[in-house]
């Protein structure tokens, strides 16, 4: 290959494709260089420079770039498959100009273990865009949530795969846990490093000595900084810092002042951390993140480096990706001008896959076994008989005694509060919160949630982060039973019911997380679900996301599992009664 490309560059062998009359962005120098041509052979770049007329033949395809700006294909360095199937995700990523994606595999691993990860990774192969992936550390609040986590030795086959770049985000609190839960993730990180792979970080809430202690385990990136101070602290420690601008969090406006500093930004990247169906339909993907960066005043040179060469260098892929230079794969896109990010055409390995608003290729069909569509295993007796004492004769909340509750501080952050149910003021906006082991059918815990705002009925989800639990929050137990039964019937997702009536639902039968319907339908279903919750008292922006995150160790402070409340700081399991 090297010899052939060298001969093409010398003009001794004709290229397959020549792109002429473009302004090429050089990621190494930050220059936009006019009147450039790119010669391509066998999907690789052979030459970039001013000569538009190589010694070609009649078989050489010539593309006139019409003075547009030519960029390397964008690289999404950290993302999750959010609610949709792989095929729909690919369809909506192609027009964004992203040609390479580094995909997390947490959700499917949490529910379906090693076999689930294998099928998921198989589905990423041979798609119109290029996928790499990370293996999931499967960090939960308690060991009982990690029952499907493979033994570290079982990850070897993944870590030896060239498409596996390392271990996905390890929550900093979990790596310091004692006994098996902490030792498992420390061992996994060590195994990855010995094989020359990466360890991706998640440092929300860590600073100072804790952050530096965490860094010793080989963590080299982080997508959690939300302030300029946090960004600077991590850059000074040698981290690659990924700034999130997606459907979960939007951090660019909060840290934009960092770009006024006279520092080196080559270890900064831009990522989505995942886009839900509504964001895909209404905003876009990493293209929307780039547009926001440019609107906030970030220079085009810096912005484009953050989605190309910076990401490639972090993952040691810069010999293949991230630049328009000799020997790299011919992932190229054209935009009208440096300040107007709007892909007119997108090329992957020398083949145009998107042009003038039309996608020219179809995603590969993905297969999952039937067992991955049947992951809801709940025995009704596990929750009803054990918790009915909390409920009054009408199925509503019993108003007696002091209890511990989770109170929403923000849409995602919670804190512990003690409330006296006999006092009407304290019990205002308090509802039942039920966590049920939906994989092993092994237990349930009824707690309370304050601040969600729901005035009627119940909402439940199986799309819960970092846990095997189904969460159901409700004003009355009868509605909660309806929700549970419906989630079992549809294989998982999200359901809102009042009494026996299903008001709205989002079926997600693949592992209880994903739907394989078209993205437009997913968007409509999620919007209807959230609108029905808002019509019945919920004032949060994304109420579905709020309930999805009640059991994750990624967000402070009080969480809930089928074993009880969990204090995130020390992982103590706390009972309902005070």
C-alpha positions as CSV (number, residue, x, y, z in Angstrom):
1,X,0.0,0.0,0.0
2,X,2.8,2.5,0.9
3,X,4.6,1.9,-2.3
4,X,1.5,2.3,-4.4
5,X,0.6,5.5,-2.7
6,X,4.1,6.8,-3.1
7,X,3.9,6.1,-6.9
8,X,0.6,7.8,-7.1
9,X,2.1,10.9,-5.4
10,X,4.9,10.9,-7.9
11,X,2.4,10.7,-10.8
12,X,3.5,7.2,-11.9
13,X,0.2,5.5,-11.0
14,X,-3.2,7.2,-11.7
15,X,-5.3,7.9,-8.6
16,X,-8.9,6.6,-8.3
17,X,-10.3,10.0,-7.4
18,X,-9.1,13.5,-7.6
19,X,-10.7,16.3,-5.7
20,X,-9.8,19.7,-7.2
21,X,-10.3,23.4,-6.5
22,X,-10.8,23.1,-2.7
23,X,-9.6,25.0,0.4
24,X,-8.1,22.3,2.5
25,X,-8.0,22.6,6.3
26,X,-4.6,21.6,7.7
27,X,-5.2,20.3,11.2
28,X,-1.5,20.4,12.1
29,X,-1.0,24.1,11.4
30,X,-4.6,25.4,11.6
31,X,-4.4,26.8,8.1
32,X,-7.1,27.0,5.5
33,X,-5.1,26.5,2.3
34,X,-6.7,27.5,-1.0
35,X,-6.5,25.9,-4.4
36,X,-5.7,22.4,-3.1
37,X,-6.2,19.0,-4.7
38,X,-6.5,15.7,-3.0
39,X,-5.5,12.5,-4.9
40,X,-7.0,9.3,-3.5
41,X,-6.1,5.7,-4.2
42,X,-7.7,2.5,-2.7
43,X,-9.5,4.6,-0.1
44,X,-6.3,6.4,1.1
45,X,-5.0,9.9,0.5
46,X,-1.9,9.8,-1.7
47,X,-1.3,13.5,-2.2
48,X,-2.5,16.9,-1.0
49,X,-1.3,20.0,-2.7
50,X,-1.6,22.6,-5.5
51,X,-1.3,20.4,-8.6
52,X,-4.8,19.6,-9.9
53,X,-3.6,17.5,-12.9
54,X,-1.9,14.2,-12.0
55,X,-1.1,11.7,-14.7
56,X,-4.5,10.0,-14.6
57,X,-6.5,8.0,-17.1
58,X,-10.1,7.7,-18.1
59,X,-10.9,5.7,-15.0
60,X,-10.0,8.6,-12.6
61,X,-13.0,10.3,-11.1
62,X,-12.7,14.0,-10.8
63,X,-14.7,16.0,-8.1
64,X,-14.7,19.8,-8.3
65,X,-14.8,21.1,-4.8
66,X,-16.1,24.4,-6.1
67,X,-13.8,26.4,-3.7
68,X,-15.5,24.8,-0.7
69,X,-13.6,24.1,2.5
70,X,-12.4,20.5,2.8
71,X,-12.2,18.9,6.3
72,X,-11.3,15.5,7.5
73,X,-14.3,13.3,8.5
74,X,-15.4,14.2,12.0
75,X,-14.6,11.9,14.9
76,X,-17.1,11.4,17.8
77,X,-14.9,10.4,20.7
78,X,-17.5,9.5,23.3
79,X,-21.1,8.6,22.8
80,X,-23.9,6.2,23.7
81,X,-26.7,4.8,21.6
82,X,-29.6,6.7,23.0
83,X,-33.0,4.9,22.7
84,X,-32.7,4.1,18.9
85,X,-31.4,1.1,17.1
86,X,-28.0,1.0,15.4
87,X,-29.4,1.4,11.9
88,X,-31.4,4.5,12.7
89,X,-28.4,6.0,14.5
90,X,-26.2,5.5,11.5
91,X,-28.8,7.1,9.1
92,X,-28.9,10.3,11.2
93,X,-25.1,10.4,11.8
94,X,-24.1,10.3,8.1
95,X,-25.4,13.8,7.1
96,X,-23.6,15.3,10.1
97,X,-20.1,14.7,8.6
98,X,-19.1,12.2,11.3
99,X,-17.3,9.3,9.7
100,X,-15.9,7.7,12.9
101,X,-17.6,7.0,16.2
102,X,-16.2,5.7,19.5
103,X,-19.2,3.9,21.1
104,X,-19.8,3.1,24.7
105,X,-21.4,-0.3,25.4
106,X,-22.6,0.2,29.0
107,X,-26.3,-0.4,28.7
108,X,-26.3,-3.6,26.7
109,X,-23.6,-5.0,29.0
110,X,-25.4,-4.2,32.1
111,X,-28.5,-6.1,31.0
112,X,-27.2,-8.9,28.7
113,X,-23.6,-9.3,29.8
114,X,-20.8,-10.6,27.6
115,X,-23.1,-12.1,25.0
116,X,-25.0,-8.9,24.7
117,X,-21.8,-6.9,24.1
118,X,-20.7,-9.4,21.4
119,X,-24.0,-9.0,19.5
120,X,-23.8,-5.2,19.9
121,X,-20.2,-5.0,18.6
122,X,-21.2,-7.3,15.7
123,X,-23.9,-4.8,14.8
124,X,-21.3,-2.0,14.6
125,X,-19.3,-3.8,12.0
126,X,-19.4,-3.1,8.2
127,X,-21.6,0.0,8.6
128,X,-21.3,3.0,6.3
129,X,-19.6,4.9,9.1
130,X,-16.6,3.5,11.0
131,X,-17.1,2.3,14.6
132,X,-14.7,1.8,17.4
133,X,-15.9,0.8,20.9
134,X,-14.9,0.6,24.5
135,X,-15.7,-2.3,26.9
136,X,-17.9,-1.3,29.8
137,X,-16.6,-1.3,33.4
138,X,-20.2,-1.7,34.5
139,X,-19.9,0.5,37.5
140,X,-23.1,0.4,39.7
141,X,-24.0,1.5,43.2
142,X,-23.8,-1.9,44.8
143,X,-22.4,-5.3,43.8
144,X,-25.9,-6.7,43.5
145,X,-26.4,-4.4,40.4
146,X,-23.3,-5.8,38.7
147,X,-24.5,-9.4,38.4
148,X,-24.0,-9.5,34.6
149,X,-20.5,-8.0,34.7
150,X,-18.1,-10.4,33.0
151,X,-15.0,-11.5,34.8
152,X,-12.1,-9.5,33.7
153,X,-10.5,-12.4,31.8
154,X,-13.7,-12.6,29.7
155,X,-12.9,-9.1,28.4
156,X,-9.6,-10.2,26.8
157,X,-11.2,-11.2,23.5
158,X,-12.6,-7.6,23.3
159,X,-9.5,-5.8,24.4
160,X,-7.4,-7.7,21.8
161,X,-9.8,-6.6,19.0
162,X,-8.3,-3.7,17.0
163,X,-11.7,-2.0,17.0
164,X,-11.8,-1.9,20.8
165,X,-9.9,1.1,22.0
166,X,-10.0,0.3,25.7
167,X,-12.2,0.5,28.8
168,X,-15.1,2.9,28.8
169,X,-15.8,5.6,31.4
170,X,-15.0,4.4,34.9
171,X,-16.7,6.4,37.6
172,X,-14.1,7.7,39.9
173,X,-15.9,6.8,43.1
174,X,-16.1,3.1,42.0
175,X,-12.4,2.7,41.5
176,X,-11.8,3.5,45.2
177,X,-14.4,1.0,46.5
178,X,-13.1,-1.7,48.7
179,X,-13.2,-5.5,48.1
180,X,-14.4,-7.0,44.9
181,X,-16.4,-4.1,43.5
182,X,-13.4,-1.8,43.4
183,X,-10.8,-4.4,42.7
184,X,-12.6,-5.6,39.6
185,X,-12.5,-2.2,37.8
186,X,-8.9,-1.5,39.0
187,X,-7.9,-4.9,37.5
188,X,-9.8,-4.2,34.3
189,X,-8.0,-0.8,33.9
190,X,-4.7,-2.5,34.5
191,X,-5.4,-5.2,32.0
192,X,-6.3,-2.6,29.3
193,X,-3.1,-0.6,29.9
194,X,-0.9,-3.7,29.6
195,X,-2.4,-4.3,26.2
196,X,-1.7,-0.8,25.1
197,X,-5.4,0.3,25.3
198,X,-7.0,3.4,26.8
199,X,-8.9,3.9,30.0
200,X,-11.6,6.5,29.7
201,X,-12.5,8.7,32.7
202,X,-15.6,10.0,34.5
203,X,-14.5,12.5,37.2
204,X,-17.7,14.4,38.1
205,X,-17.2,15.8,41.6
206,X,-13.5,14.9,41.8
207,X,-10.9,17.5,42.4
208,X,-7.5,18.1,44.1
209,X,-6.0,15.0,45.7
210,X,-8.9,12.7,44.8
211,X,-8.6,13.6,41.1
212,X,-4.8,13.0,41.1
213,X,-5.2,9.7,43.0
214,X,-7.8,8.6,40.4
215,X,-5.4,9.6,37.6
216,X,-2.8,7.1,38.8
217,X,-5.0,4.2,37.5
218,X,-4.1,5.2,33.9
219,X,-7.2,7.4,33.1
220,X,-6.3,9.8,30.3
221,X,-9.6,11.5,29.3
222,X,-12.6,13.0,30.9
223,X,-15.9,14.4,29.5
224,X,-17.3,15.7,32.8
225,X,-15.8,19.2,33.4
226,X,-18.5,21.8,33.5
227,X,-16.6,24.9,34.6
228,X,-13.4,26.6,33.3
229,X,-11.7,25.7,36.5
230,X,-12.4,22.0,36.1
231,X,-11.2,22.1,32.5
232,X,-8.0,23.8,33.5
233,X,-7.3,21.4,36.4
234,X,-7.6,18.4,34.1
235,X,-5.6,19.9,31.2
236,X,-2.8,20.6,33.6
237,X,-2.8,16.9,34.7
238,X,-2.4,15.8,31.1
239,X,-6.0,14.7,30.4
240,X,-7.7,14.9,27.1
241,X,-10.8,16.9,28.0
242,X,-13.9,16.3,26.0
243,X,-16.5,19.1,26.2
244,X,-20.1,17.8,26.1
245,X,-22.7,19.4,23.8
246,X,-25.4,16.9,23.4
247,X,-28.9,16.0,24.6
248,X,-27.8,15.1,28.2
249,X,-25.6,18.1,29.0
250,X,-24.6,21.2,27.1
251,X,-21.4,22.6,28.5
252,X,-19.9,24.9,25.8
253,X,-21.5,28.1,27.0
254,X,-20.3,27.5,30.6
255,X,-16.7,26.9,29.7
256,X,-16.3,29.1,26.6
257,X,-14.0,31.6,28.5
258,X,-11.3,28.9,28.5
259,X,-10.7,29.6,24.8
260,X,-9.6,33.2,25.7
261,X,-6.6,31.8,27.6
262,X,-3.1,31.6,26.1
263,X,-2.7,27.8,26.5
264,X,-2.4,24.8,24.3
265,X,-5.8,23.4,23.3
266,X,-4.6,20.3,21.4
267,X,-5.9,18.1,24.3
268,X,-9.4,19.4,24.0
269,X,-12.2,17.7,22.1
270,X,-15.9,18.2,21.5
271,X,-18.4,15.4,22.0
272,X,-22.1,14.8,22.3
273,X,-22.1,12.0,24.9
274,X,-25.2,10.8,23.1
275,X,-28.2,12.4,21.3
276,X,-31.7,11.3,21.9
277,X,-34.3,11.0,19.1
278,X,-35.7,14.5,19.7
279,X,-32.2,16.0,19.5
280,X,-31.4,14.1,16.3
281,X,-34.6,15.3,14.6
282,X,-34.6,18.9,15.8
283,X,-30.9,19.7,16.2
284,X,-28.6,17.2,14.6
285,X,-25.6,15.4,15.9
286,X,-22.0,16.6,16.3
287,X,-22.7,19.1,13.5
288,X,-25.1,20.8,15.9
289,X,-22.3,20.9,18.6
290,X,-19.9,22.4,16.1
291,X,-22.4,25.1,15.0
292,X,-22.9,26.0,18.7
293,X,-19.2,26.3,19.1
294,X,-18.8,28.6,16.1
295,X,-21.8,30.7,17.2
296,X,-20.2,31.2,20.7
297,X,-17.1,32.7,19.0
298,X,-14.8,29.7,18.9
299,X,-12.3,30.0,16.0
300,X,-13.0,27.6,13.1
301,X,-9.5,26.3,13.3
302,X,-9.8,25.3,17.0
303,X,-13.3,24.0,16.6
304,X,-12.4,21.7,13.7
305,X,-9.2,20.4,15.5
306,X,-11.5,19.4,18.4
307,X,-13.5,17.0,16.3
308,X,-10.6,15.6,14.2
309,X,-6.9,15.5,15.0
310,X,-7.3,16.0,18.8
311,X,-9.6,13.0,19.1
312,X,-7.5,10.9,16.8
313,X,-4.3,11.6,18.8
314,X,-6.0,10.8,22.0
315,X,-7.0,7.3,20.8
316,X,-3.6,6.8,18.9
317,X,-5.5,6.7,15.6
318,X,-3.8,9.8,14.0
319,X,-1.8,7.6,11.7
320,X,-5.1,6.7,10.1
321,X,-7.6,9.4,10.9
322,X,-8.1,13.1,11.7
323,X,-6.2,14.8,9.0
324,X,-6.0,15.4,5.2
325,X,-2.5,14.1,4.8
326,X,-0.6,11.4,2.9
327,X,-1.4,7.8,4.0
328,X,-4.5,8.7,6.0
329,X,-7.9,7.2,5.0
330,X,-9.8,9.4,2.6
331,X,-12.6,10.5,5.0
332,X,-13.3,14.0,3.6
333,X,-16.2,16.4,3.7
334,X,-17.0,19.7,2.0
335,X,-18.6,22.7,3.7
336,X,-19.4,26.1,2.1
337,X,-17.0,28.1,4.2
338,X,-14.9,27.9,7.4
339,X,-17.5,29.6,9.5
340,X,-20.5,27.8,7.9
341,X,-20.5,24.2,9.0
342,X,-23.0,22.5,6.7
343,X,-21.8,19.4,4.9
344,X,-22.5,19.4,1.2
345,X,-21.0,16.0,0.6
346,X,-19.3,13.4,2.8
347,X,-16.8,10.8,1.7
348,X,-15.7,7.7,3.6
349,X,-12.6,5.9,2.4
350,X,-12.8,7.5,-1.0
351,X,-16.5,6.8,-1.6
352,X,-19.2,9.6,-1.4
353,X,-21.8,8.5,1.1
354,X,-23.8,11.8,1.3
355,X,-24.3,14.6,-1.2
356,X,-26.7,17.5,-1.5
357,X,-29.0,16.4,1.3
358,X,-29.2,12.8,0.2
359,X,-27.6,9.8,1.8
360,X,-26.2,7.5,-0.8
361,X,-25.8,4.3,1.2
362,X,-27.9,2.2,3.6
363,X,-27.0,0.9,7.1
364,X,-26.3,-2.8,7.4
365,X,-29.1,-4.7,9.1
366,X,-28.3,-5.7,12.7
367,X,-29.3,-9.0,14.3
368,X,-30.0,-9.5,18.0
369,X,-31.3,-12.8,19.5
370,X,-34.8,-13.1,20.7
371,X,-33.6,-13.4,24.3
372,X,-32.4,-9.8,24.2
373,X,-36.0,-8.7,23.6
374,X,-37.2,-10.4,26.7
375,X,-35.2,-9.0,29.7
376,X,-38.1,-8.1,32.1
377,X,-38.2,-10.7,34.8
378,X,-40.4,-9.6,37.7
379,X,-42.5,-11.5,40.1
380,X,-45.4,-9.3,41.3
381,X,-45.3,-10.9,44.8
382,X,-41.8,-9.5,45.2
383,X,-43.1,-6.0,45.5
384,X,-46.8,-5.8,46.3
385,X,-47.1,-7.8,49.5
386,X,-43.9,-6.4,51.0
387,X,-44.7,-2.8,50.4
388,X,-48.5,-2.5,50.6
389,X,-48.2,-1.2,54.2
390,X,-47.0,2.1,52.8
391,X,-50.2,2.5,50.9
392,X,-53.6,3.6,52.2
393,X,-56.9,1.9,51.5
394,X,-57.5,3.9,48.3
395,X,-54.0,3.0,46.9
396,X,-52.6,6.4,47.7
397,X,-49.6,7.3,50.0
398,X,-50.1,6.5,53.7
399,X,-49.7,9.7,55.7
400,X,-47.9,8.6,58.8
401,X,-44.4,8.5,60.3
402,X,-41.0,10.0,59.5
403,X,-39.3,8.6,56.4
404,X,-36.3,9.2,54.3
405,X,-36.8,10.5,50.8
406,X,-34.9,11.6,47.7
407,X,-35.4,15.2,46.9
408,X,-34.5,16.6,43.5
409,X,-32.1,19.5,43.7
410,X,-31.8,19.8,39.9
411,X,-33.4,17.6,37.2
412,X,-30.6,15.0,37.9
413,X,-29.0,15.8,41.3
414,X,-30.8,14.5,44.4
415,X,-30.3,14.9,48.2
416,X,-31.5,13.1,51.3
417,X,-34.3,14.6,53.2
418,X,-36.3,13.5,56.2
419,X,-40.0,14.1,56.0
420,X,-42.9,13.6,58.4
421,X,-45.8,12.3,56.4
422,X,-48.3,13.4,59.1
423,X,-47.4,17.0,58.3
424,X,-49.1,18.2,55.1
425,X,-46.5,20.8,54.4
426,X,-43.6,18.3,54.5
427,X,-45.4,15.6,52.4
428,X,-46.3,18.0,49.6
429,X,-45.1,16.9,46.2
430,X,-43.9,13.5,47.7
431,X,-44.6,10.4,45.7
432,X,-43.7,6.7,46.0
433,X,-40.5,5.6,44.2
434,X,-40.2,1.8,43.6
435,X,-37.0,0.1,42.5
436,X,-37.4,-3.5,41.3
437,X,-34.7,-5.9,40.1
438,X,-36.0,-6.5,36.6
439,X,-33.3,-8.9,35.5
440,X,-33.0,-11.4,38.3
441,X,-36.5,-10.8,39.8
442,X,-34.7,-10.8,43.2
443,X,-36.1,-7.9,45.1
444,X,-37.7,-4.5,45.4
445,X,-37.6,-1.4,47.6
446,X,-40.2,1.2,48.1
447,X,-38.9,4.7,48.8
448,X,-40.1,8.3,48.2
449,X,-39.3,11.0,45.7
450,X,-39.9,14.7,46.4
451,X,-39.9,17.4,43.8
452,X,-40.9,15.5,40.7
453,X,-44.2,17.2,40.5
454,X,-46.5,14.5,39.2
455,X,-50.0,15.0,40.4
456,X,-51.8,11.9,39.0
457,X,-50.9,8.4,38.0
458,X,-47.5,6.7,37.8
459,X,-44.5,6.6,35.4
460,X,-42.0,3.8,35.1
461,X,-38.9,3.1,33.1
462,X,-36.5,0.2,32.3
463,X,-34.0,2.6,30.6
464,X,-32.3,3.1,33.9
465,X,-28.6,4.0,33.9
466,X,-26.0,1.7,35.4
467,X,-28.5,-0.6,37.0
468,X,-30.6,-3.7,36.5
469,X,-33.5,-2.0,38.2
470,X,-36.8,-0.8,36.9
471,X,-38.0,2.5,38.5
472,X,-41.6,3.4,39.0
473,X,-42.7,6.6,40.6
474,X,-46.3,7.2,41.4
475,X,-49.1,8.9,43.3
476,X,-51.0,5.7,43.8
477,X,-50.1,2.1,43.9
478,X,-52.8,1.0,41.4
479,X,-51.3,3.1,38.6
480,X,-47.9,1.8,39.5
481,X,-49.1,-1.8,39.1
482,X,-50.6,-0.9,35.7
483,X,-47.2,0.6,34.7
484,X,-45.3,-2.5,35.8
485,X,-47.5,-4.9,33.9
486,X,-47.4,-2.8,30.8
487,X,-43.6,-2.6,30.9
488,X,-43.5,-6.4,31.1
489,X,-45.9,-6.7,28.1
490,X,-43.9,-4.4,25.8
491,X,-40.5,-5.6,26.9
492,X,-39.4,-2.4,28.5
493,X,-39.1,1.3,27.8
494,X,-41.2,4.0,29.5
495,X,-44.9,4.0,30.4
496,X,-47.2,6.6,32.0
497,X,-50.6,5.4,33.3
498,X,-53.5,6.8,35.4
499,X,-55.3,4.0,37.1
500,X,-55.8,1.2,34.6
501,X,-55.4,3.5,31.6
502,X,-52.2,3.8,29.6
503,X,-51.8,7.4,28.8
504,X,-48.5,7.3,26.8
505,X,-45.6,4.9,26.3
506,X,-42.3,4.5,24.7
507,X,-41.7,0.8,23.9
508,X,-38.0,-0.1,24.0
509,X,-37.8,-3.9,23.9
510,X,-34.2,-4.4,23.0
511,X,-32.6,-5.0,26.5
512,X,-35.4,-2.6,27.8
513,X,-33.3,0.3,26.4
514,X,-33.6,0.5,22.6
515,X,-36.3,0.7,20.0
516,X,-35.7,-0.3,16.4
517,X,-38.5,1.9,15.0
518,X,-37.7,4.9,12.7
519,X,-36.3,7.9,14.5
520,X,-39.3,10.1,13.6
521,X,-41.6,7.7,15.4
522,X,-39.2,7.5,18.4
523,X,-39.2,11.3,18.6
524,X,-43.0,11.4,18.5
525,X,-43.3,8.7,21.2
526,X,-40.8,10.4,23.6
527,X,-42.4,13.8,23.1
528,X,-45.9,12.5,23.7
529,X,-44.6,10.7,26.9
530,X,-42.9,13.8,28.2
531,X,-45.8,16.1,27.3
532,X,-48.3,13.9,29.1
533,X,-46.1,14.0,32.3
534,X,-45.9,17.8,32.0
535,X,-49.7,18.1,31.6
536,X,-50.0,16.3,34.8
537,X,-47.8,18.5,37.0
538,X,-44.2,17.7,36.1
539,X,-42.3,21.0,35.4
540,X,-38.9,19.5,34.5
541,X,-37.4,19.8,31.0
542,X,-36.7,16.1,30.5
543,X,-38.7,14.2,33.1
544,X,-38.0,10.8,31.4
545,X,-34.2,11.4,31.9
546,X,-34.8,12.4,35.6
547,X,-36.3,9.0,36.4
548,X,-33.7,7.1,34.2
549,X,-30.9,8.4,36.4
550,X,-32.3,7.7,39.9
551,X,-30.0,4.7,40.3
552,X,-26.7,5.8,38.7
553,X,-23.5,6.3,40.7
554,X,-22.5,9.0,38.2
555,X,-24.7,11.7,39.8
556,X,-24.9,12.7,43.5
557,X,-26.0,12.4,46.2
558,X,-28.8,10.0,47.3
559,X,-29.6,7.2,44.9
560,X,-32.0,4.2,45.0
561,X,-31.8,0.5,44.3
562,X,-33.9,-2.6,45.0
563,X,-31.8,-3.0,48.2
564,X,-32.6,0.5,49.5
565,X,-31.4,4.0,49.3
566,X,-27.7,4.4,48.8
567,X,-25.6,7.4,50.0
568,X,-23.2,7.9,47.1
569,X,-20.4,9.3,49.3
570,X,-19.9,6.2,51.3
571,X,-22.2,3.7,49.6
572,X,-24.1,3.0,52.8
573,X,-27.5,1.4,52.2
574,X,-30.1,3.4,54.0
575,X,-33.6,2.2,55.0
576,X,-36.9,4.0,54.5
577,X,-37.7,4.5,58.1
578,X,-35.6,6.9,60.1
